[in-house]
Amino acid sequence: MNSAFNTPIRRKKVRLQDASLLEGPMLLLKSIRGFSSYRSLMWLACVPLALFGLGLFNLSAHASEMPELNAAFLANNLWLLVATILVIFMNAGFAMVEAGMCRQKNAVNILAKNLFVFALAVTAYWFVGYSIMYGDPIAAGWLYFNGLFFDPSVSAELIGEGGLVPTVDFLFQSAFAGTAATIVSGLVAERVKFGEFIVFSLVLTAIIYPISGSWQWNGGWLSELGFIDFAGSSIVHSVGAWAGLVGAMLLGPRLGKFVDGKPQAMPGHNMAIATLGALVLWIGWYGFNPGSQLAMDQWVPYVAVTTTLAAAGGAIGATVISTVTSGKPDLTMIINGILAGLVSITAGCANLTMAGSWLAGLVGGVIVVFAVSALDAAGIDDPVGAFSVHGVCGIWGTLVIGLWGFDIQGDGTALGFLVGGGLNQFFIQVVGCAAYAIWTVVTCWIAWKVIGGFFGGIRVTEDEEIAGLDIGEHGMEAYPDFASAGN
């Protein structure tokens, strides 16, 4: 006799629409013909395992063809990867300086631009920019191209010679491209449309910057001429500054910046974050300049020291001059003085003595104070002093090699005419500065005008500017729980 306790328990069949999140995938697979049994599901589970094993086999087979990794190869690539991370982290510094020196109502917009533009810059540079900058010659000395994307393969010869793998080289170079685009953001801050700025950044990092960069760093005509720009005072910083200056002039000044032709102070809302941003940039510059050695050798610490001395000189120069001209030391000028010193040494960090580096930074710190005033006098609105720092001091940093530079890593020959090297190097540096200025101004003017014509202008409406770009462009506020003041 069977009792109720001995009756076989039948599991209730669960319908797909009633299944839980955990039951759903299994029911869906079972509904497909051929996957109704657990044995079929077990075979299915073996597929990714098999693919993983095949991948390891191919990797092992490829690796077996390669020589043993030597110390030079590992050190060079590890150092450049660390330097790349430092340069990428500079984006945080740029965002903090720009946001802190601008008004509260535009903080979200500035942070969004600085964050998103690097993602776009890396993508554009990966897609075509790197190929244009370091590709094969199409018009020798002037234009290069090697197809879309880049070849990441590593050869046995490259490992044996301790060379850089293409992937780490690409990362390092893409970080520089992103820096050029980020500089533009500071010059057009608080009145440019977000979308139009993004489109311009794509054009800059995919085409304009790579073409001009190839003239020097891919053995182009400036390199053949003997032009020296070790880490990019002109190639990166002045190109970004000229591109931003064209945008700032086409945009016009912010509302209220000039009253009866006289510039009005528009203080930043958070000097603490701007100061922290300056320190982040200073640290990041140890990737920017020493990383440009492209190897871990005895000159890396030397370049790091010249970079430090120039930053210190820039801070001192700007502080002294701002105190003399305004009666009190201006924190914004101390910040810009540090950055001016760093930009001033970027081209010549491997070609100046330690004393010469400090002096170059000191002069840069002095120049930046007067450059900010000169731009105001010209009616150009540069909210954070980006052109004064990256443009004017980028030119100065390039020219100083022709004043008191040396071939330090070579035979020690004097290059600058003030140290007995003649005028030849100075004139070559002038040609390089002029070439980058002319190229960038012309191409960026065309780009800004085309983008503005296609999208109906590059400036936000007056109402959006008054309310703040955070609301108008992003529909949010940086500090929603605090009453806004000084907007």
Secondary structure as a PSIPRED ss2 file (coil, helix, strand):
# PSIPRED VFORMAT (PSIPRED V4.0)

   1 M C   1.000  0.000  0.000
   2 N C   1.000  0.000  0.000
   3 S C   1.000  0.000  0.000
   4 A H   0.000  1.000  0.000
   5 F H   0.000  1.000  0.000
   6 N H   0.000  1.000  0.000
   7 T C   1.000  0.000  0.000
   8 P C   1.000  0.000  0.000
   9 I C   1.000  0.000  0.000
  10 R C   1.000  0.000  0.000
  11 R C   1.000  0.000  0.000
  12 K C   1.000  0.000  0.000
  13 K C   1.000  0.000  0.000
  14 V C   1.000  0.000  0.000
  15 R C   1.000  0.000  0.000
  16 L H   0.000  1.000  0.000
  17 Q H   0.000  1.000  0.000
  18 D H   0.000  1.000  0.000
  19 A C   1.000  0.000  0.000
  20 S C   1.000  0.000  0.000
  21 L C   1.000  0.000  0.000
  22 L C   1.000  0.000  0.000
  23 E C   1.000  0.000  0.000
  24 G H   0.000  1.000  0.000
  25 P H   0.000  1.000  0.000
  26 M H   0.000  1.000  0.000
  27 L H   0.000  1.000  0.000
  28 L H   0.000  1.000  0.000
  29 L H   0.000  1.000  0.000
  30 K H   0.000  1.000  0.000
  31 S C   1.000  0.000  0.000
  32 I C   1.000  0.000  0.000
  33 R C   1.000  0.000  0.000
  34 G C   1.000  0.000  0.000
  35 F C   1.000  0.000  0.000
  36 S C   1.000  0.000  0.000
  37 S C   1.000  0.000  0.000
  38 Y H   0.000  1.000  0.000
  39 R H   0.000  1.000  0.000
  40 S H   0.000  1.000  0.000
  41 L H   0.000  1.000  0.000
  42 M H   0.000  1.000  0.000
  43 W H   0.000  1.000  0.000
  44 L H   0.000  1.000  0.000
  45 A H   0.000  1.000  0.000
  46 C H   0.000  1.000  0.000
  47 V H   0.000  1.000  0.000
  48 P H   0.000  1.000  0.000
  49 L H   0.000  1.000  0.000
  50 A H   0.000  1.000  0.000
  51 L H   0.000  1.000  0.000
  52 F H   0.000  1.000  0.000
  53 G H   0.000  1.000  0.000
  54 L H   0.000  1.000  0.000
  55 G H   0.000  1.000  0.000
  56 L H   0.000  1.000  0.000
  57 F H   0.000  1.000  0.000
  58 N H   0.000  1.000  0.000
  59 L H   0.000  1.000  0.000
  60 S H   0.000  1.000  0.000
  61 A H   0.000  1.000  0.000
  62 H H   0.000  1.000  0.000
  63 A H   0.000  1.000  0.000
  64 S H   0.000  1.000  0.000
  65 E C   1.000  0.000  0.000
  66 M C   1.000  0.000  0.000
  67 P C   1.000  0.000  0.000
  68 E C   1.000  0.000  0.000
  69 L C   1.000  0.000  0.000
  70 N C   1.000  0.000  0.000
  71 A H   0.000  1.000  0.000
  72 A H   0.000  1.000  0.000
  73 F H   0.000  1.000  0.000
  74 L H   0.000  1.000  0.000
  75 A H   0.000  1.000  0.000
  76 N H   0.000  1.000  0.000
  77 N H   0.000  1.000  0.000
  78 L H   0.000  1.000  0.000
  79 W H   0.000  1.000  0.000
  80 L H   0.000  1.000  0.000
  81 L H   0.000  1.000  0.000
  82 V H   0.000  1.000  0.000
  83 A H   0.000  1.000  0.000
  84 T H   0.000  1.000  0.000
  85 I H   0.000  1.000  0.000
  86 L H   0.000  1.000  0.000
  87 V H   0.000  1.000  0.000
  88 I H   0.000  1.000  0.000
  89 F H   0.000  1.000  0.000
  90 M H   0.000  1.000  0.000
  91 N H   0.000  1.000  0.000
  92 A H   0.000  1.000  0.000
  93 G H   0.000  1.000  0.000
  94 F H   0.000  1.000  0.000
  95 A H   0.000  1.000  0.000
  96 M H   0.000  1.000  0.000
  97 V H   0.000  1.000  0.000
  98 E H   0.000  1.000  0.000
  99 A H   0.000  1.000  0.000
 100 G H   0.000  1.000  0.000
 101 M H   0.000  1.000  0.000
 102 C C   1.000  0.000  0.000
 103 R C   1.000  0.000  0.000
 104 Q H   0.000  1.000  0.000
 105 K H   0.000  1.000  0.000
 106 N H   0.000  1.000  0.000
 107 A H   0.000  1.000  0.000
 108 V H   0.000  1.000  0.000
 109 N H   0.000  1.000  0.000
 110 I H   0.000  1.000  0.000
 111 L H   0.000  1.000  0.000
 112 A H   0.000  1.000  0.000
 113 K H   0.000  1.000  0.000
 114 N H   0.000  1.000  0.000
 115 L H   0.000  1.000  0.000
 116 F H   0.000  1.000  0.000
 117 V H   0.000  1.000  0.000
 118 F H   0.000  1.000  0.000
 119 A H   0.000  1.000  0.000
 120 L H   0.000  1.000  0.000
 121 A H   0.000  1.000  0.000
 122 V H   0.000  1.000  0.000
 123 T H   0.000  1.000  0.000
 124 A H   0.000  1.000  0.000
 125 Y H   0.000  1.000  0.000
 126 W H   0.000  1.000  0.000
 127 F H   0.000  1.000  0.000
 128 V H   0.000  1.000  0.000
 129 G H   0.000  1.000  0.000
 130 Y H   0.000  1.000  0.000
 131 S H   0.000  1.000  0.000
 132 I H   0.000  1.000  0.000
 133 M H   0.000  1.000  0.000
 134 Y H   0.000  1.000  0.000
 135 G C   1.000  0.000  0.000
 136 D E   0.000  0.000  1.000
 137 P E   0.000  0.000  1.000
 138 I E   0.000  0.000  1.000
 139 A E   0.000  0.000  1.000
 140 A C   1.000  0.000  0.000
 141 G C   1.000  0.000  0.000
 142 W C   1.000  0.000  0.000
 143 L E   0.000  0.000  1.000
 144 Y E   0.000  0.000  1.000
 145 F E   0.000  0.000  1.000
 146 N C   1.000  0.000  0.000
 147 G C   1.000  0.000  0.000
 148 L C   1.000  0.000  0.000
 149 F C   1.000  0.000  0.000
 150 F C   1.000  0.000  0.000
 151 D C   1.000  0.000  0.000
 152 P C   1.000  0.000  0.000
 153 S C   1.000  0.000  0.000
 154 V C   1.000  0.000  0.000
 155 S C   1.000  0.000  0.000
 156 A H   0.000  1.000  0.000
 157 E H   0.000  1.000  0.000
 158 L H   0.000  1.000  0.000
 159 I H   0.000  1.000  0.000
 160 G H   0.000  1.000  0.000
 161 E C   1.000  0.000  0.000
 162 G C   1.000  0.000  0.000
 163 G C   1.000  0.000  0.000
 164 L C   1.000  0.000  0.000
 165 V C   1.000  0.000  0.000
 166 P H   0.000  1.000  0.000
 167 T H   0.000  1.000  0.000
 168 V H   0.000  1.000  0.000
 169 D H   0.000  1.000  0.000
 170 F H   0.000  1.000  0.000
 171 L H   0.000  1.000  0.000
 172 F H   0.000  1.000  0.000
 173 Q H   0.000  1.000  0.000
 174 S H   0.000  1.000  0.000
 175 A H   0.000  1.000  0.000
 176 F H   0.000  1.000  0.000
 177 A H   0.000  1.000  0.000
 178 G H   0.000  1.000  0.000
 179 T H   0.000  1.000  0.000
 180 A H   0.000  1.000  0.000
 181 A H   0.000  1.000  0.000
 182 T H   0.000  1.000  0.000
 183 I H   0.000  1.000  0.000
 184 V H   0.000  1.000  0.000
 185 S H   0.000  1.000  0.000
 186 G H   0.000  1.000  0.000
 187 L H   0.000  1.000  0.000
 188 V C   1.000  0.000  0.000
 189 A C   1.000  0.000  0.000
 190 E C   1.000  0.000  0.000
 191 R C   1.000  0.000  0.000
 192 V E   0.000  0.000  1.000
 193 K C   1.000  0.000  0.000
 194 F H   0.000  1.000  0.000
 195 G H   0.000  1.000  0.000
 196 E H   0.000  1.000  0.000
 197 F H   0.000  1.000  0.000
 198 I H   0.000  1.000  0.000
 199 V H   0.000  1.000  0.000
 200 F H   0.000  1.000  0.000
 201 S H   0.000  1.000  0.000
 202 L H   0.000  1.000  0.000
 203 V H   0.000  1.000  0.000
 204 L H   0.000  1.000  0.000
 205 T H   0.000  1.000  0.000
 206 A H   0.000  1.000  0.000
 207 I H   0.000  1.000  0.000
 208 I H   0.000  1.000  0.000
 209 Y H   0.000  1.000  0.000
 210 P H   0.000  1.000  0.000
 211 I H   0.000  1.000  0.000
 212 S H   0.000  1.000  0.000
 213 G H   0.000  1.000  0.000
 214 S H   0.000  1.000  0.000
 215 W H   0.000  1.000  0.000
 216 Q H   0.000  1.000  0.000
 217 W H   0.000  1.000  0.000
 218 N C   1.000  0.000  0.000
 219 G C   1.000  0.000  0.000
 220 G C   1.000  0.000  0.000
 221 W H   0.000  1.000  0.000
 222 L H   0.000  1.000  0.000
 223 S H   0.000  1.000  0.000
 224 E H   0.000  1.000  0.000
 225 L H   0.000  1.000  0.000
 226 G C   1.000  0.000  0.000
 227 F C   1.000  0.000  0.000
 228 I C   1.000  0.000  0.000
 229 D C   1.000  0.000  0.000
 230 F C   1.000  0.000  0.000
 231 A C   1.000  0.000  0.000
 232 G C   1.000  0.000  0.000
 233 S H   0.000  1.000  0.000
 234 S H   0.000  1.000  0.000
 235 I H   0.000  1.000  0.000
 236 V H   0.000  1.000  0.000
 237 H H   0.000  1.000  0.000
 238 S H   0.000  1.000  0.000
 239 V H   0.000  1.000  0.000
 240 G H   0.000  1.000  0.000
 241 A H   0.000  1.000  0.000
 242 W H   0.000  1.000  0.000
 243 A H   0.000  1.000  0.000
 244 G H   0.000  1.000  0.000
 245 L H   0.000  1.000  0.000
 246 V H   0.000  1.000  0.000
 247 G H   0.000  1.000  0.000
 248 A H   0.000  1.000  0.000
 249 M H   0.000  1.000  0.000
 250 L H   0.000  1.000  0.000
 251 L H   0.000  1.000  0.000
 252 G C   1.000  0.000  0.000
 253 P C   1.000  0.000  0.000
 254 R C   1.000  0.000  0.000
 255 L C   1.000  0.000  0.000
 256 G C   1.000  0.000  0.000
 257 K C   1.000  0.000  0.000
 258 F E   0.000  0.000  1.000
 259 V E   0.000  0.000  1.000
 260 D C   1.000  0.000  0.000
 261 G C   1.000  0.000  0.000
 262 K E   0.000  0.000  1.000
 263 P E   0.000  0.000  1.000
 264 Q C   1.000  0.000  0.000
 265 A C   1.000  0.000  0.000
 266 M C   1.000  0.000  0.000
 267 P C   1.000  0.000  0.000
 268 G C   1.000  0.000  0.000
 269 H C   1.000  0.000  0.000
 270 N C   1.000  0.000  0.000
 271 M H   0.000  1.000  0.000
 272 A H   0.000  1.000  0.000
 273 I H   0.000  1.000  0.000
 274 A H   0.000  1.000  0.000
 275 T H   0.000  1.000  0.000
 276 L H   0.000  1.000  0.000
 277 G H   0.000  1.000  0.000
 278 A H   0.000  1.000  0.000
 279 L H   0.000  1.000  0.000
 280 V H   0.000  1.000  0.000
 281 L H   0.000  1.000  0.000
 282 W H   0.000  1.000  0.000
 283 I H   0.000  1.000  0.000
 284 G H   0.000  1.000  0.000
 285 W H   0.000  1.000  0.000
 286 Y H   0.000  1.000  0.000
 287 G H   0.000  1.000  0.000
 288 F H   0.000  1.000  0.000
 289 N H   0.000  1.000  0.000
 290 P H   0.000  1.000  0.000
 291 G H   0.000  1.000  0.000
 292 S C   1.000  0.000  0.000
 293 Q C   1.000  0.000  0.000
 294 L C   1.000  0.000  0.000
 295 A C   1.000  0.000  0.000
 296 M C   1.000  0.000  0.000
 297 D C   1.000  0.000  0.000
 298 Q C   1.000  0.000  0.000
 299 W H   0.000  1.000  0.000
 300 V H   0.000  1.000  0.000
 301 P H   0.000  1.000  0.000
 302 Y H   0.000  1.000  0.000
 303 V H   0.000  1.000  0.000
 304 A H   0.000  1.000  0.000
 305 V H   0.000  1.000  0.000
 306 T H   0.000  1.000  0.000
 307 T H   0.000  1.000  0.000
 308 T H   0.000  1.000  0.000
 309 L H   0.000  1.000  0.000
 310 A H   0.000  1.000  0.000
 311 A H   0.000  1.000  0.000
 312 A H   0.000  1.000  0.000
 313 G H   0.000  1.000  0.000
 314 G H   0.000  1.000  0.000
 315 A H   0.000  1.000  0.000
 316 I H   0.000  1.000  0.000
 317 G H   0.000  1.000  0.000
 318 A H   0.000  1.000  0.000
 319 T H   0.000  1.000  0.000
 320 V H   0.000  1.000  0.000
 321 I H   0.000  1.000  0.000
 322 S H   0.000  1.000  0.000
 323 T H   0.000  1.000  0.000
 324 V H   0.000  1.000  0.000
 325 T H   0.000  1.000  0.000
 326 S H   0.000  1.000  0.000
 327 G C   1.000  0.000  0.000
 328 K C   1.000  0.000  0.000
 329 P C   1.000  0.000  0.000
 330 D C   1.000  0.000  0.000
 331 L H   0.000  1.000  0.000
 332 T H   0.000  1.000  0.000
 333 M H   0.000  1.000  0.000
 334 I H   0.000  1.000  0.000
 335 I H   0.000  1.000  0.000
 336 N H   0.000  1.000  0.000
 337 G H   0.000  1.000  0.000
 338 I H   0.000  1.000  0.000
 339 L H   0.000  1.000  0.000
 340 A H   0.000  1.000  0.000
 341 G H   0.000  1.000  0.000
 342 L H   0.000  1.000  0.000
 343 V H   0.000  1.000  0.000
 344 S H   0.000  1.000  0.000
 345 I H   0.000  1.000  0.000
 346 T H   0.000  1.000  0.000
 347 A C   1.000  0.000  0.000
 348 G C   1.000  0.000  0.000
 349 C C   1.000  0.000  0.000
 350 A C   1.000  0.000  0.000
 351 N C   1.000  0.000  0.000
 352 L C   1.000  0.000  0.000
 353 T C   1.000  0.000  0.000
 354 M H   0.000  1.000  0.000
 355 A H   0.000  1.000  0.000
 356 G H   0.000  1.000  0.000
 357 S H   0.000  1.000  0.000
 358 W H   0.000  1.000  0.000
 359 L H   0.000  1.000  0.000
 360 A H   0.000  1.000  0.000
 361 G H   0.000  1.000  0.000
 362 L H   0.000  1.000  0.000
 363 V H   0.000  1.000  0.000
 364 G H   0.000  1.000  0.000
 365 G H   0.000  1.000  0.000
 366 V H   0.000  1.000  0.000
 367 I H   0.000  1.000  0.000
 368 V H   0.000  1.000  0.000
 369 V H   0.000  1.000  0.000
 370 F H   0.000  1.000  0.000
 371 A H   0.000  1.000  0.000
 372 V H   0.000  1.000  0.000
 373 S H   0.000  1.000  0.000
 374 A H   0.000  1.000  0.000
 375 L H   0.000  1.000  0.000
 376 D H   0.000  1.000  0.000
 377 A H   0.000  1.000  0.000
 378 A C   1.000  0.000  0.000
 379 G C   1.000  0.000  0.000
 380 I C   1.000  0.000  0.000
 381 D C   1.000  0.000  0.000
 382 D C   1.000  0.000  0.000
 383 P C   1.000  0.000  0.000
 384 V C   1.000  0.000  0.000
 385 G C   1.000  0.000  0.000
 386 A H   0.000  1.000  0.000
 387 F H   0.000  1.000  0.000
 388 S H   0.000  1.000  0.000
 389 V H   0.000  1.000  0.000
 390 H H   0.000  1.000  0.000
 391 G H   0.000  1.000  0.000
 392 V H   0.000  1.000  0.000
 393 C H   0.000  1.000  0.000
 394 G H   0.000  1.000  0.000
 395 I H   0.000  1.000  0.000
 396 W H   0.000  1.000  0.000
 397 G H   0.000  1.000  0.000
 398 T H   0.000  1.000  0.000
 399 L H   0.000  1.000  0.000
 400 V C   1.000  0.000  0.000
 401 I H   0.000  1.000  0.000
 402 G H   0.000  1.000  0.000
 403 L H   0.000  1.000  0.000
 404 W H   0.000  1.000  0.000
 405 G C   1.000  0.000  0.000
 406 F E   0.000  0.000  1.000
 407 D C   1.000  0.000  0.000
 408 I C   1.000  0.000  0.000
 409 Q C   1.000  0.000  0.000
 410 G C   1.000  0.000  0.000
 411 D C   1.000  0.000  0.000
 412 G C   1.000  0.000  0.000
 413 T C   1.000  0.000  0.000
 414 A E   0.000  0.000  1.000
 415 L C   1.000  0.000  0.000
 416 G C   1.000  0.000  0.000
 417 F H   0.000  1.000  0.000
 418 L H   0.000  1.000  0.000
 419 V H   0.000  1.000  0.000
 420 G C   1.000  0.000  0.000
 421 G C   1.000  0.000  0.000
 422 G C   1.000  0.000  0.000
 423 L C   1.000  0.000  0.000
 424 N H   0.000  1.000  0.000
 425 Q H   0.000  1.000  0.000
 426 F H   0.000  1.000  0.000
 427 F H   0.000  1.000  0.000
 428 I H   0.000  1.000  0.000
 429 Q H   0.000  1.000  0.000
 430 V H   0.000  1.000  0.000
 431 V H   0.000  1.000  0.000
 432 G H   0.000  1.000  0.000
 433 C H   0.000  1.000  0.000
 434 A H   0.000  1.000  0.000
 435 A H   0.000  1.000  0.000
 436 Y H   0.000  1.000  0.000
 437 A H   0.000  1.000  0.000
 438 I H   0.000  1.000  0.000
 439 W H   0.000  1.000  0.000
 440 T H   0.000  1.000  0.000
 441 V H   0.000  1.000  0.000
 442 V H   0.000  1.000  0.000
 443 T H   0.000  1.000  0.000
 444 C H   0.000  1.000  0.000
 445 W H   0.000  1.000  0.000
 446 I H   0.000  1.000  0.000
 447 A H   0.000  1.000  0.000
 448 W H   0.000  1.000  0.000
 449 K H   0.000  1.000  0.000
 450 V H   0.000  1.000  0.000
 451 I H   0.000  1.000  0.000
 452 G H   0.000  1.000  0.000
 453 G H   0.000  1.000  0.000
 454 F H   0.000  1.000  0.000
 455 F H   0.000  1.000  0.000
 456 G C   1.000  0.000  0.000
 457 G C   1.000  0.000  0.000
 458 I C   1.000  0.000  0.000
 459 R E   0.000  0.000  1.000
 460 V C   1.000  0.000  0.000
 461 T C   1.000  0.000  0.000
 462 E H   0.000  1.000  0.000
 463 D H   0.000  1.000  0.000
 464 E H   0.000  1.000  0.000
 465 E H   0.000  1.000  0.000
 466 I H   0.000  1.000  0.000
 467 A H   0.000  1.000  0.000
 468 G C   1.000  0.000  0.000
 469 L H   0.000  1.000  0.000
 470 D H   0.000  1.000  0.000
 471 I H   0.000  1.000  0.000
 472 G H   0.000  1.000  0.000
 473 E H   0.000  1.000  0.000
 474 H H   0.000  1.000  0.000
 475 G C   1.000  0.000  0.000
 476 M C   1.000  0.000  0.000
 477 E C   1.000  0.000  0.000
 478 A C   1.000  0.000  0.000
 479 Y C   1.000  0.000  0.000
 480 P C   1.000  0.000  0.000
 481 D C   1.000  0.000  0.000
 482 F C   1.000  0.000  0.000
 483 A C   1.000  0.000  0.000
 484 S C   1.000  0.000  0.000
 485 A C   1.000  0.000  0.000
 486 G C   1.000  0.000  0.000
 487 N C   1.000  0.000  0.000
